[in-house]
Amino acid sequence: MSTLAPLHLLREPWNASEGNQSNTTAGAGGPWCQGLNVPNELFLTLGLVSLVENLLVVAAILKNRNLHSPTYYFICCLAVSDMLVSVSNLVETLFMLLMEHGVLVIHASIVRHMDNVIDMLICSSIMSSLSFLGVIAVDRYITIFYALRYHSIMTLQRAVVTMASVWLASTVSSTIFITYYRNNAILLCLIGFFLFVLVLMLVLYIHMFILSRHHLCSISSQQKQPTIYRSSSLKGTITLTILLGVFFICWGPFFFHLILIVTCPTNPFCTCFFSYFNLFLI
């Protein structure tokens, strides 16, 4: 029976011929390369939890007038982006469970169309989520380094244009990706975009951290309390490490998977790595 599979177009490297695939499968058949079987119930639970979390974020921002500012609108859009993944995951998992238990029978062609729609939603949310993470970093940077001019720089009109541009670009890029996913140039664009956002966040947040350290150093020298400076500096370092570390841990394996698809689709190590794609989705 044909079943849905999240981002099915990335599960198997399309650059490999059937003969090469069989050879690499034989070469990568060790106990560590058997993949990870993730129950559909786990995907369903994670999707529900994520959906509720992001709904709470959106509801809090919409109901609290004190949060009606560009900064929180960007955070709201980030929550909506993540919510798209949750909704896609829930719909897909429900269909998979119903089909596995024989409750729902769908023609294979319809399943493929559903796969494409769900993949497009997931890809769109990936692009918009990364984009809004970058936008939030830029917004925080402007808040710190141009505090007096922030409201004239980041006006509500510019914020709306930024959000609309991100959503439009994410939708268009995801459509192109689903249409031309076998083209390595498309994957390279995705990888390049991830690296761009990663470098952008590193540069901006590290610069903000250096400024805060300098500010704390000036205050501690005036008050002659070096202990406070060391404590605050340590907390700032930990916060920055957690922020960037979690970002890289969550997104890194997925984009490393894309890099391997482009560079070594038939290598035994890469084939072994491909088998853990469900783990990256989680």
Secondary structure, 3 states (H helix, E strand, C coil): CCCCCCCHHHCCCCCCCHHHHHHHHHHCCCHHHCCCCCCHHHHHHHHHHHHHHHHHHHHHHHHCHHHCCHHHHHHHHHHHHHHHHHHHHHHHHHHHHHHHCCCCCCCHHHHHHHHHHHHHHHHHHHHHHHHHHHHHHHHHHHHHHCHHHHHHHCCHHHHHHHHHHHHHHHHHHHHHHHHCCCCHHHHHHHHHHHHHHHHHHHHHHHHHHHHHHHHHHHHHHHHCCHHHHHHHHHHHHHHHHHHHHHHHHHHHHHHHHHHHHHHCCCCHHHHHHHCCHHHHHC
